[in-house]
Amino acid sequence: KQEVTQIPAALSVPEGENLVLNCSFTDSAIYNLQWFRQDPGKGLTSLLLIQSSQREQTSGRLNASLDKSSGRSTLYIAASQPGDSATYLCAVRGNYQLIWGAGTKLIIKP
Amino acid sequence: GAGVSQSPSNKVTEKGKDVELRCDPISGHTALYWYRQSLGQGLEFLIYFQGNSAPDKSGLPSDRFSAERTGGSVSTLTIQRTQQEDSAVYLCASSLDLHPLFFGEGSRLTVL
């Protein structure tokens, strides 16, 4: 049974720092992995999707990596800004079903 | 449409009443999911539709919950005889097969 873990559960850093969020999964038989952000009281916004055959994806200041063999993905945020404050979730897709991490609540201090 | 649209955005109802929540997915998306998110909690899977296949209803918490998807597009989640523990944000998401999943803004349900 696939399990997805996100560590840390919460993170607070000063503005301008580069940071890494972690997502680990127990079963490497995945189709893809997707990172989302969720602002308070809002739905989820898709950030990046990495196919199982890919190693990384980049969008602006965000870079997501995938290491299937070790069951890990990281989301790298460069030059963090207060607007990056949100909860970040990763979801692993085995087939149609997605298995979700509990999220990392990120606070960027001005 | 340009994005996943959900209505109503907010619904306050009395215990025992029935409610209907609507989801209009992105045009052409074959897969549609319903999730529930209680305050401060993670996502709870409810039901999944894929094309004309039988839906996966394994996440529905009780027989008071049902959902349908008409014409492979719009979906309605119905909760009968609402209870206070049904209070949550109900999120709909759609995707084209195994491509990225896109979410609506959710329907916040409050049962008094």
gemmi code that builds the backbone of each chain (N, CA, C; Angstrom):
import gemmi

chains = {
    "A": [
        ("LYS", (0.844, -1.192, 0.000), (0.000, 0.000, 0.000), (0.884, 1.248, 0.000)),
        ("GLN", (0.601, 2.140, -0.940), (1.409, 3.359, -1.070), (1.163, 4.284, 0.116)),
        ("GLU", (2.236, 4.815, 0.658), (2.153, 5.821, 1.708), (3.038, 6.995, 1.318)),
        ("VAL", (2.544, 8.193, 1.554), (3.270, 9.410, 1.187), (3.469, 10.247, 2.439)),
        ("THR", (4.704, 10.673, 2.647), (5.060, 11.427, 3.842), (5.724, 12.734, 3.447)),
        ("GLN", (5.331, 13.809, 4.109), (5.964, 15.098, 3.869), (6.561, 15.606, 5.172)),
        ("ILE", (7.838, 15.916, 5.093), (8.567, 16.426, 6.254), (9.360, 17.650, 5.825)),
        ("PRO", (9.320, 18.773, 6.598), (8.628, 18.891, 7.871), (7.147, 19.208, 7.681)),
        ("ALA", (6.395, 19.154, 8.763), (4.977, 19.517, 8.695), (4.803, 21.019, 8.591)),
        ("ALA", (5.770, 21.753, 9.131), (5.717, 23.212, 9.075), (7.138, 23.743, 8.993)),
        ("LEU", (7.257, 24.890, 8.334), (8.568, 25.494, 8.119), (8.406, 26.998, 8.056)),
        ("SER", (9.266, 27.708, 8.777), (9.235, 29.168, 8.768), (10.633, 29.677, 8.473)),
        ("VAL", (10.768, 30.477, 7.421), (12.079, 30.972, 7.015), (11.980, 32.452, 6.663)),
        ("PRO", (13.099, 33.173, 6.747), (13.082, 34.587, 6.345), (12.994, 34.714, 4.833)),
        ("GLU", (12.425, 35.812, 4.421), (12.313, 36.115, 2.992), (13.687, 36.100, 2.326)),
        ("GLY", (13.742, 35.601, 1.122), (14.968, 35.601, 0.341), (15.737, 34.287, 0.392)),
        ("GLU", (15.429, 33.462, 1.357), (16.151, 32.185, 1.471), (15.678, 31.192, 0.428)),
        ("ASN", (16.604, 30.320, 0.042), (16.242, 29.171, -0.782), (15.848, 28.040, 0.160)),
        ("LEU", (14.874, 27.242, -0.229), (14.429, 26.178, 0.667), (14.001, 24.938, -0.117)),
        ("VAL", (13.967, 23.834, 0.619), (13.611, 22.543, 0.028), (12.512, 21.888, 0.847)),
        ("LEU", (11.469, 21.465, 0.162), (10.402, 20.690, 0.792), (10.529, 19.242, 0.319)),
        ("ASN", (10.250, 18.327, 1.214), (10.458, 16.912, 0.928), (9.161, 16.122, 0.850)),
        ("CYS", (9.167, 15.134, -0.023), (8.033, 14.219, -0.178), (8.623, 12.828, -0.399)),
        ("SER", (8.238, 11.883, 0.429), (8.730, 10.513, 0.249), (7.557, 9.556, 0.085)),
        ("PHE", (7.789, 8.497, -0.675), (6.737, 7.523, -0.934), (7.322, 6.117, -0.859)),
        ("THR", (6.467, 5.154, -0.542), (6.962, 3.814, -0.227), (6.977, 2.875, -1.427)),
        ("ASP", (6.155, 3.108, -2.432), (6.074, 2.227, -3.599), (6.543, 2.995, -4.829)),
        ("SER", (7.608, 2.509, -5.452), (8.189, 3.228, -6.584), (7.416, 3.042, -7.895)),
        ("ALA", (6.398, 2.182, -7.883), (5.602, 1.951, -9.097), (4.579, 3.061, -9.242)),
        ("ILE", (5.025, 4.197, -9.758), (4.143, 5.352, -9.898), (4.108, 5.811, -11.345)),
        ("TYR", (3.011, 6.488, -11.717), (2.922, 7.101, -13.041), (3.523, 8.498, -13.023)),
        ("ASN", (3.188, 9.246, -11.990), (3.718, 10.596, -11.870), (3.567, 11.101, -10.449)),
        ("LEU", (4.138, 12.250, -10.197), (4.043, 12.910, -8.897), (3.756, 14.373, -9.168)),
        ("GLN", (2.816, 14.921, -8.418), (2.409, 16.309, -8.649), (2.522, 17.093, -7.353)),
        ("TRP", (3.024, 18.323, -7.478), (3.098, 19.246, -6.346), (2.015, 20.308, -6.490)),
        ("PHE", (1.398, 20.627, -5.357), (0.334, 21.626, -5.302), (0.636, 22.609, -4.174)),
        ("ARG", (0.022, 23.781, -4.253), (-0.027, 24.671, -3.110), (-1.482, 24.951, -2.794)),
        ("GLN", (-1.731, 25.173, -1.507), (-3.079, 25.518, -1.077), (-2.995, 26.710, -0.144)),
        ("ASP", (-3.665, 27.789, -0.548), (-3.770, 28.968, 0.293), (-4.977, 28.800, 1.212)),
        ("PRO", (-4.956, 29.436, 2.376), (-6.052, 29.261, 3.351), (-7.415, 29.545, 2.740)),
        ("GLY", (-8.334, 28.629, 2.921), (-9.690, 28.820, 2.428), (-9.853, 28.678, 0.931)),
        ("LYS", (-8.817, 28.198, 0.263), (-8.854, 28.080, -1.197), (-8.708, 26.635, -1.633)),
        ("GLY", (-8.914, 26.432, -2.930), (-8.653, 25.127, -3.506), (-7.162, 24.926, -3.719)),
        ("LEU", (-6.811, 23.837, -4.369), (-5.410, 23.527, -4.618), (-4.995, 24.030, -5.991)),
        ("THR", (-3.788, 24.568, -6.062), (-3.227, 25.045, -7.323), (-2.097, 24.125, -7.736)),
        ("SER", (-2.167, 23.613, -8.960), (-1.103, 22.746, -9.456), (0.160, 23.553, -9.707)),
        ("LEU", (1.284, 23.052, -9.231), (2.582, 23.714, -9.426), (3.401, 23.008, -10.503)),
        ("LEU", (3.675, 21.743, -10.267), (4.521, 20.980, -11.172), (4.086, 19.521, -11.161)),
        ("LEU", (4.201, 18.879, -12.304), (3.975, 17.451, -12.406), (5.211, 16.820, -13.007)),
        ("ILE", (5.698, 15.760, -12.386), (6.852, 15.017, -12.905), (6.394, 13.625, -13.293)),
        ("GLN", (6.616, 13.264, -14.537), (6.296, 11.916, -14.977), (7.334, 10.953, -14.398)),
        ("SER", (6.980, 9.680, -14.322), (7.869, 8.696, -13.705), (9.191, 8.569, -14.452)),
        ("SER", (9.188, 8.912, -15.743), (10.404, 8.804, -16.549), (11.289, 10.039, -16.444)),
        ("GLN", (10.795, 11.067, -15.756), (11.540, 12.319, -15.667), (12.291, 12.417, -14.345)),
        ("ARG", (13.312, 13.292, -14.361), (14.107, 13.525, -13.147), (13.743, 14.820, -12.465)),
        ("GLU", (13.354, 15.831, -13.290), (12.993, 17.102, -12.697), (12.144, 17.928, -13.639)),
        ("GLN", (11.479, 18.903, -13.039), (10.679, 19.875, -13.776), (10.897, 21.237, -13.134)),
        ("THR", (10.886, 22.260, -13.976), (11.132, 23.611, -13.480), (10.028, 24.543, -13.959)),
        ("SER", (9.646, 25.463, -13.069), (8.707, 26.518, -13.430), (9.069, 27.738, -12.612)),
        ("GLY", (9.662, 28.725, -13.293), (10.058, 29.938, -12.590), (11.047, 29.656, -11.475)),
        ("ARG", (10.686, 30.056, -10.251), (11.576, 29.851, -9.096), (11.425, 28.463, -8.481)),
        ("LEU", (10.586, 27.647, -9.050), (10.325, 26.310, -8.515), (11.030, 25.245, -9.345)),
        ("ASN", (11.598, 24.279, -8.627), (12.201, 23.128, -9.287), (11.822, 21.900, -8.490)),
        ("ALA", (11.232, 20.925, -9.164), (10.861, 19.676, -8.504), (11.712, 18.553, -9.073)),
        ("SER", (12.204, 17.704, -8.196), (12.995, 16.547, -8.622), (12.301, 15.265, -8.203)),
        ("LEU", (12.651, 14.191, -8.886), (12.071, 12.890, -8.582), (13.152, 11.823, -8.647)),
        ("ASP", (13.269, 11.054, -7.568), (14.157, 9.891, -7.539), (13.293, 8.697, -7.170)),
        ("LYS", (12.833, 7.975, -8.185), (11.923, 6.863, -7.935), (12.563, 5.767, -7.112)),
        ("SER", (13.831, 5.496, -7.379), (14.490, 4.368, -6.714), (14.560, 4.565, -5.213)),
        ("SER", (14.712, 5.817, -4.795), (14.777, 6.077, -3.353), (13.429, 6.518, -2.797)),
        ("GLY", (12.442, 6.658, -3.671), (11.110, 7.057, -3.222), (11.069, 8.472, -2.683)),
        ("ARG", (11.725, 9.384, -3.393), (11.779, 10.757, -2.902), (11.542, 11.770, -3.999)),
        ("SER", (10.895, 12.861, -3.606), (10.790, 14.036, -4.453), (11.065, 15.255, -3.594)),
        ("THR", (11.682, 16.255, -4.191), (11.907, 17.508, -3.489), (11.346, 18.655, -4.321)),
        ("LEU", (10.861, 19.663, -3.624), (10.437, 20.905, -4.258), (11.356, 21.998, -3.752)),
        ("TYR", (12.115, 22.558, -4.666), (13.076, 23.609, -4.350), (12.448, 24.947, -4.709)),
        ("ILE", (12.448, 25.871, -3.747), (11.934, 27.219, -3.975), (13.100, 28.182, -3.823)),
        ("ALA", (13.410, 28.900, -4.876), (14.518, 29.849, -4.861), (14.024, 31.237, -4.463)),
        ("ALA", (14.858, 31.935, -3.723), (14.598, 33.337, -3.372), (13.161, 33.517, -2.871)),
        ("SER", (12.861, 32.866, -1.765), (11.489, 32.826, -1.265), (10.932, 34.231, -0.993)),
        ("GLN", (9.617, 34.336, -1.182), (8.900, 35.605, -1.001), (7.717, 35.380, -0.058)),
        ("PRO", (7.242, 36.424, 0.614), (6.069, 36.251, 1.494), (4.876, 35.627, 0.771)),
        ("GLY", (4.721, 35.900, -0.518), (3.622, 35.330, -1.285), (3.729, 33.838, -1.494)),
        ("ASP", (4.879, 33.268, -1.161), (5.041, 31.811, -1.250), (4.435, 31.108, -0.038)),
        ("SER", (4.050, 31.872, 0.961), (3.453, 31.280, 2.166), (2.164, 30.555, 1.799)),
        ("ALA", (2.120, 29.292, 2.138), (0.981, 28.427, 1.788), (1.283, 27.034, 2.325)),
        ("THR", (0.342, 26.137, 2.139), (0.601, 24.730, 2.425), (0.917, 24.032, 1.103)),
        ("TYR", (1.997, 23.284, 1.093), (2.441, 22.599, -0.120), (2.189, 21.102, 0.035)),
        ("LEU", (1.508, 20.533, -0.940), (1.178, 19.115, -0.899), (1.752, 18.393, -2.107)),
        ("CYS", (2.167, 17.170, -1.880), (2.555, 16.320, -3.001), (1.565, 15.167, -3.100)),
        ("ALA", (1.362, 14.698, -4.314), (0.442, 13.583, -4.554), (1.088, 12.634, -5.545)),
        ("VAL", (1.070, 11.368, -5.226), (1.657, 10.333, -6.065), (0.535, 9.582, -6.769)),
        ("ARG", (0.700, 9.379, -8.068), (-0.336, 8.704, -8.848), (0.153, 7.317, -9.235)),
        ("GLY", (-0.537, 6.285, -8.703), (-0.206, 4.905, -9.049), (-0.945, 4.480, -10.293)),
        ("ASN", (-2.214, 4.790, -10.357), (-3.004, 4.609, -11.574), (-3.928, 5.810, -11.630)),
        ("TYR", (-5.214, 5.617, -11.515), (-6.079, 6.785, -11.471), (-6.117, 7.402, -10.083)),
        ("GLN", (-5.763, 6.576, -9.091), (-5.894, 7.049, -7.715), (-4.656, 7.817, -7.303)),
        ("LEU", (-4.844, 8.914, -6.604), (-3.732, 9.702, -6.081), (-3.627, 9.475, -4.579)),
        ("ILE", (-2.410, 9.331, -4.112), (-2.140, 9.208, -2.688), (-1.463, 10.498, -2.251)),
        ("TRP", (-2.013, 11.117, -1.209), (-1.607, 12.455, -0.816), (-0.740, 12.458, 0.428)),
        ("GLY", (0.240, 13.368, 0.440), (0.921, 13.679, 1.670), (0.063, 14.629, 2.491)),
        ("ALA", (0.437, 14.795, 3.750), (-0.329, 15.665, 4.655), (0.016, 17.131, 4.477)),
        ("GLY", (1.091, 17.407, 3.734), (1.436, 18.792, 3.436), (2.495, 19.377, 4.347)),
        ("THR", (3.154, 20.403, 3.846), (4.092, 21.217, 4.616), (3.561, 22.636, 4.613)),
        ("LYS", (3.327, 23.175, 5.816), (2.866, 24.559, 5.926), (4.074, 25.467, 5.968)),
        ("LEU", (4.188, 26.299, 4.937), (5.359, 27.171, 4.773), (4.981, 28.609, 5.100)),
        ("ILE", (5.791, 29.227, 5.953), (5.620, 30.644, 6.267), (6.916, 31.352, 5.922)),
        ("ILE", (6.808, 32.372, 5.071), (7.955, 33.197, 4.702), (7.827, 34.524, 5.432)),
        ("LYS", (8.784, 34.802, 6.282), (8.724, 36.015, 7.095), (9.346, 37.186, 6.351)),
        ("PRO", (8.610, 38.324, 6.264), (9.168, 39.500, 5.556), (10.399, 40.060, 6.268)),
    ],
    "B": [
        ("GLY", (-14.826, 24.849, -20.000), (-14.504, 26.136, -19.395), (-13.011, 26.262, -19.146)),
        ("ALA", (-12.608, 27.436, -18.703), (-11.198, 27.688, -18.491), (-10.671, 26.933, -17.288)),
        ("GLY", (-11.502, 26.743, -16.283), (-11.066, 26.067, -15.079), (-12.196, 25.227, -14.541)),
        ("VAL", (-11.930, 24.554, -13.416), (-12.965, 23.766, -12.758), (-13.853, 24.716, -11.956)),
        ("SER", (-15.130, 24.618, -12.186), (-16.068, 25.519, -11.536), (-16.953, 24.748, -10.568)),
        ("GLN", (-17.067, 25.260, -9.346), (-17.909, 24.602, -8.348), (-18.950, 25.580, -7.816)),
        ("SER", (-20.126, 25.035, -7.537), (-21.179, 25.865, -6.927), (-22.039, 25.014, -6.008)),
        ("PRO", (-22.604, 25.624, -4.953), (-22.307, 26.987, -4.521), (-20.939, 27.068, -3.861)),
        ("SER", (-20.407, 28.236, -3.700), (-19.122, 28.385, -3.015), (-19.310, 28.220, -1.510)),
        ("ASN", (-20.472, 28.611, -1.024), (-20.799, 28.442, 0.384), (-22.241, 27.968, 0.523)),
        ("LYS", (-22.449, 27.037, 1.454), (-23.799, 26.532, 1.693), (-23.970, 26.300, 3.184)),
        ("VAL", (-24.965, 26.949, 3.751), (-25.316, 26.721, 5.143), (-26.675, 26.036, 5.161)),
        ("THR", (-26.773, 24.934, 5.856), (-28.014, 24.179, 5.877), (-28.296, 23.671, 7.287)),
        ("GLU", (-29.500, 23.271, 7.492), (-29.880, 22.705, 8.782), (-29.719, 21.195, 8.780)),
        ("LYS", (-29.385, 20.679, 9.912), (-29.257, 19.235, 10.069), (-30.525, 18.545, 9.560)),
        ("GLY", (-30.318, 17.489, 8.772), (-31.434, 16.718, 8.244), (-31.860, 17.096, 6.840)),
        ("LYS", (-31.407, 18.259, 6.362), (-31.742, 18.683, 5.008), (-30.816, 18.006, 3.994)),
        ("ASP", (-31.281, 17.946, 2.750), (-30.450, 17.433, 1.660), (-29.743, 18.602, 0.973)),
        ("VAL", (-28.530, 18.344, 0.484), (-27.804, 19.371, -0.270), (-27.235, 18.771, -1.557)),
        ("GLU", (-27.112, 19.629, -2.550), (-26.491, 19.245, -3.814), (-25.348, 20.195, -4.108)),
        ("LEU", (-24.208, 19.639, -4.436), (-23.036, 20.416, -4.809), (-22.697, 20.081, -6.251)),
        ("ARG", (-22.354, 21.123, -7.006), (-22.146, 20.939, -8.443), (-20.690, 21.183, -8.820)),
        ("CYS", (-20.235, 20.406, -9.786), (-18.882, 20.582, -10.314), (-18.933, 20.563, -11.834)),
        ("ASP", (-18.362, 21.601, -12.442), (-18.252, 21.678, -13.893), (-16.767, 21.573, -14.240)),
        ("PRO", (-16.320, 20.433, -14.751), (-14.875, 20.248, -14.953), (-14.374, 21.010, -16.174)),
        ("ILE", (-13.082, 20.997, -16.350), (-12.477, 21.585, -17.534), (-12.956, 20.805, -18.759)),
        ("SER", (-13.309, 21.532, -19.800), (-13.839, 20.909, -21.001), (-12.861, 19.879, -21.567)),
        ("GLY", (-13.375, 18.681, -21.837), (-12.545, 17.630, -22.418), (-11.882, 16.718, -21.408)),
        ("HIS", (-11.919, 17.109, -20.132), (-11.302, 16.254, -19.120), (-12.166, 15.024, -18.875)),
        ("THR", (-11.504, 13.866, -18.911), (-12.237, 12.613, -18.795), (-12.381, 12.152, -17.353)),
        ("ALA", (-11.461, 12.577, -16.511), (-11.466, 12.121, -15.116), (-11.981, 13.229, -14.215)),
        ("LEU", (-12.797, 12.844, -13.231), (-13.346, 13.808, -12.277), (-13.330, 13.183, -10.888)),
        ("TYR", (-12.835, 13.942, -9.932), (-12.698, 13.470, -8.561), (-13.466, 14.404, -7.618)),
        ("TRP", (-14.003, 13.819, -6.566), (-14.522, 14.583, -5.435), (-13.697, 14.230, -4.202)),
        ("TYR", (-13.312, 15.282, -3.472), (-12.603, 15.140, -2.213), (-13.337, 15.949, -1.151)),
        ("ARG", (-13.077, 15.598, 0.093), (-13.587, 16.367, 1.215), (-12.401, 16.766, 2.088)),
        ("GLN", (-12.450, 18.002, 2.573), (-11.387, 18.497, 3.443), (-12.021, 19.158, 4.654)),
        ("SER", (-11.850, 18.531, 5.794), (-12.334, 19.121, 7.034), (-11.320, 20.136, 7.518)),
        ("LEU", (-11.750, 21.011, 8.408), (-10.915, 22.120, 8.866), (-9.581, 21.613, 9.399)),
        ("GLY", (-8.502, 22.113, 8.791), (-7.166, 21.769, 9.252), (-6.713, 20.365, 8.925)),
        ("GLN", (-7.494, 19.672, 8.109), (-7.178, 18.279, 7.792), (-6.731, 18.134, 6.334)),
        ("GLY", (-6.282, 16.913, 6.017), (-5.885, 16.618, 4.645), (-7.080, 16.292, 3.769)),
        ("LEU", (-6.783, 15.880, 2.548), (-7.821, 15.547, 1.580), (-8.332, 14.127, 1.804)),
        ("GLU", (-9.642, 13.985, 1.786), (-10.281, 12.681, 1.907), (-10.959, 12.355, 0.577)),
        ("PHE", (-10.523, 11.300, -0.077), (-11.100, 10.889, -1.355), (-12.536, 10.418, -1.160)),
        ("LEU", (-13.416, 10.862, -2.042), (-14.811, 10.439, -1.985), (-15.178, 9.523, -3.158)),
        ("ILE", (-15.009, 10.047, -4.385), (-15.464, 9.294, -5.548), (-14.694, 9.745, -6.775)),
        ("TYR", (-14.580, 8.831, -7.754), (-13.823, 9.091, -8.974), (-14.640, 8.627, -10.179)),
        ("PHE", (-14.703, 9.462, -11.196), (-15.338, 9.128, -12.468), (-14.272, 9.152, -13.570)),
        ("GLN", (-14.316, 8.170, -14.456), (-13.417, 8.149, -15.609), (-14.229, 7.752, -16.825)),
        ("GLY", (-14.436, 8.697, -17.721), (-15.152, 8.436, -18.949), (-16.489, 7.770, -18.686)),
        ("ASN", (-16.732, 6.680, -19.420), (-17.988, 5.946, -19.282), (-17.877, 4.759, -18.346)),
        ("SER", (-16.725, 4.627, -17.684), (-16.528, 3.499, -16.766), (-17.353, 3.686, -15.499)),
        ("ALA", (-17.602, 2.572, -14.809), (-18.302, 2.652, -13.530), (-17.459, 3.458, -12.552)),
        ("PRO", (-18.071, 4.375, -11.803), (-17.295, 5.195, -10.874), (-16.755, 4.379, -9.705)),
        ("ASP", (-15.655, 4.859, -9.157), (-15.100, 4.274, -7.938), (-15.707, 5.030, -6.764)),
        ("LYS", (-16.604, 4.383, -6.062), (-17.313, 5.021, -4.954), (-16.739, 4.632, -3.601)),
        ("SER", (-15.559, 4.059, -3.600), (-15.022, 3.452, -2.385), (-14.798, 4.439, -1.244)),
        ("GLY", (-14.712, 5.735, -1.562), (-14.455, 6.717, -0.522), (-15.689, 7.353, 0.091)),
        ("LEU", (-16.844, 7.064, -0.446), (-18.068, 7.669, 0.096), (-18.272, 7.178, 1.536)),
        ("PRO", (-18.425, 8.087, 2.496), (-18.442, 7.688, 3.907), (-19.713, 6.978, 4.363)),
        ("SER", (-20.814, 7.196, 3.690), (-22.056, 6.512, 4.069), (-23.004, 6.524, 2.881)),
        ("ASP", (-24.114, 5.810, 3.023), (-25.073, 5.750, 1.917), (-25.882, 7.041, 1.809)),
        ("ARG", (-25.621, 7.998, 2.670), (-26.257, 9.313, 2.512), (-25.583, 10.114, 1.403)),
        ("PHE", (-24.412, 9.676, 1.001), (-23.651, 10.374, -0.029), (-23.810, 9.657, -1.368)),
        ("SER", (-24.038, 10.432, -2.410), (-24.088, 9.872, -3.751), (-23.601, 10.923, -4.730)),
        ("ALA", (-23.190, 10.479, -5.888), (-22.739, 11.404, -6.916), (-23.050, 10.832, -8.273)),
        ("GLU", (-23.274, 11.718, -9.207), (-23.463, 11.307, -10.583), (-22.735, 12.285, -11.500)),
        ("ARG", (-22.476, 11.780, -12.669), (-21.834, 12.610, -13.684), (-22.604, 12.414, -14.977)),
        ("THR", (-23.230, 13.470, -15.416), (-24.102, 13.382, -16.581), (-23.356, 13.747, -17.851)),
        ("GLY", (-23.522, 12.914, -18.868), (-22.934, 13.202, -20.168), (-21.426, 13.318, -20.140)),
        ("GLY", (-20.796, 12.721, -19.145), (-19.352, 12.774, -19.055), (-18.808, 14.149, -18.740)),
        ("SER", (-19.671, 15.036, -18.238), (-19.208, 16.396, -17.957), (-19.541, 16.792, -16.524)),
        ("VAL", (-20.620, 17.531, -16.335), (-20.984, 18.061, -15.026), (-21.276, 16.941, -14.035)),
        ("SER", (-20.825, 17.156, -12.795), (-21.078, 16.185, -11.730), (-21.813, 16.856, -10.577)),
        ("THR", (-22.666, 16.080, -9.929), (-23.381, 16.558, -8.753), (-23.138, 15.589, -7.607)),
        ("LEU", (-22.720, 16.141, -6.476), (-22.557, 15.377, -5.240), (-23.756, 15.696, -4.352)),
        ("THR", (-24.481, 14.674, -3.949), (-25.672, 14.857, -3.130), (-25.446, 14.254, -1.758)),
        ("ILE", (-25.766, 15.033, -0.738), (-25.699, 14.543, 0.641), (-27.112, 14.607, 1.199)),
        ("GLN", (-27.638, 13.469, 1.573), (-28.995, 13.409, 2.121), (-28.949, 13.445, 3.650)),
        ("ARG", (-29.974, 14.035, 4.224), (-30.117, 14.059, 5.696), (-28.804, 14.485, 6.345)),
        ("THR", (-28.357, 15.671, 6.011), (-27.039, 16.139, 6.443), (-26.891, 16.088, 7.963)),
        ("GLN", (-25.670, 15.808, 8.363), (-25.281, 15.770, 9.771), (-24.199, 16.816, 9.996)),
        ("GLN", (-23.985, 17.204, 11.255), (-22.994, 18.230, 11.548), (-21.592, 17.789, 11.137)),
        ("GLU", (-21.314, 16.486, 11.215), (-19.985, 16.010, 10.833), (-19.747, 16.078, 9.324)),
        ("ASP", (-20.799, 16.406, 8.556), (-20.619, 16.581, 7.112), (-20.035, 17.952, 6.787)),
        ("SER", (-19.977, 18.831, 7.770), (-19.436, 20.171, 7.544), (-17.975, 20.067, 7.116)),
        ("ALA", (-17.668, 20.648, 5.959), (-16.324, 20.556, 5.393), (-16.310, 21.345, 4.094)),
        ("VAL", (-15.139, 21.410, 3.490), (-15.032, 21.935, 2.125), (-14.990, 20.748, 1.176)),
        ("TYR", (-15.862, 20.774, 0.182), (-15.926, 19.709, -0.803), (-15.242, 20.202, -2.072)),
        ("LEU", (-14.190, 19.496, -2.453), (-13.357, 19.899, -3.583), (-13.557, 18.957, -4.757)),
        ("CYS", (-13.652, 19.544, -5.928), (-13.761, 18.779, -7.168), (-12.495, 19.022, -7.984)),
        ("ALA", (-12.039, 17.996, -8.668), (-10.856, 18.120, -9.511), (-11.072, 17.324, -10.789)),
        ("SER", (-10.411, 17.767, -11.862), (-10.519, 17.030, -13.112), (-9.162, 16.939, -13.790)),
        ("SER", (-9.033, 15.942, -14.644), (-7.797, 15.782, -15.415), (-8.125, 15.055, -16.707)),
        ("LEU", (-7.202, 15.170, -17.648), (-7.291, 14.391, -18.874), (-6.476, 13.135, -18.640)),
        ("ASP", (-7.151, 12.046, -18.374), (-6.503, 10.771, -18.063), (-5.486, 10.962, -16.939)),
        ("LEU", (-4.207, 10.681, -17.173), (-3.189, 10.752, -16.126), (-2.402, 12.052, -16.157)),
        ("HIS", (-2.937, 13.025, -16.843), (-2.298, 14.333, -16.906), (-2.573, 15.124, -15.629)),
        ("PRO", (-1.992, 16.352, -15.517), (-2.146, 17.090, -14.250), (-3.588, 17.245, -13.804)),
        ("LEU", (-3.743, 17.216, -12.484), (-5.044, 17.364, -11.858), (-5.266, 18.831, -11.533)),
        ("PHE", (-6.453, 19.330, -11.848), (-6.788, 20.727, -11.567), (-8.020, 20.773, -10.674)),
        ("PHE", (-7.947, 21.650, -9.676), (-9.001, 21.742, -8.679), (-9.865, 22.981, -8.868)),
        ("GLY", (-11.112, 22.862, -8.421), (-11.972, 24.021, -8.261), (-11.688, 24.679, -6.920)),
        ("GLU", (-12.404, 25.775, -6.651), (-12.206, 26.510, -5.410), (-12.919, 25.874, -4.225)),
        ("GLY", (-13.775, 24.910, -4.507), (-14.434, 24.199, -3.422), (-15.786, 24.764, -3.051)),
        ("SER", (-16.581, 23.930, -2.412), (-17.867, 24.327, -1.842), (-17.787, 24.106, -0.338)),
        ("ARG", (-17.927, 25.205, 0.399), (-17.856, 25.106, 1.865), (-19.245, 24.822, 2.400)),
        ("LEU", (-19.399, 23.665, 3.044), (-20.695, 23.262, 3.596), (-20.663, 23.384, 5.107)),
        ("THR", (-21.654, 24.089, 5.643), (-21.822, 24.209, 7.090), (-23.198, 23.664, 7.451)),
        ("VAL", (-23.206, 22.668, 8.326), (-24.465, 22.074, 8.771), (-24.709, 22.501, 10.217)),
        ("LEU", (-25.798, 23.215, 10.420), (-26.099, 23.741, 11.756), (-26.868, 22.738, 12.606)),
    ],
}
model = gemmi.Model(1)
for chain_id, residues in chains.items():
    chain = gemmi.Chain(chain_id)
    for i, (resn, *xyz) in enumerate(residues, 1):
        res = gemmi.Residue()
        res.name, res.seqid = resn, gemmi.SeqId(i, " ")
        for name, pos in zip(("N", "CA", "C"), xyz):
            atom = gemmi.Atom()
            atom.name, atom.element = name, gemmi.Element(name[0])
            atom.pos, atom.b_iso = gemmi.Position(*pos), 0.0
            res.add_atom(atom)
        chain.add_residue(res)
    model.add_chain(chain)
structure = gemmi.Structure()
structure.add_model(model)
structure.setup_entities()
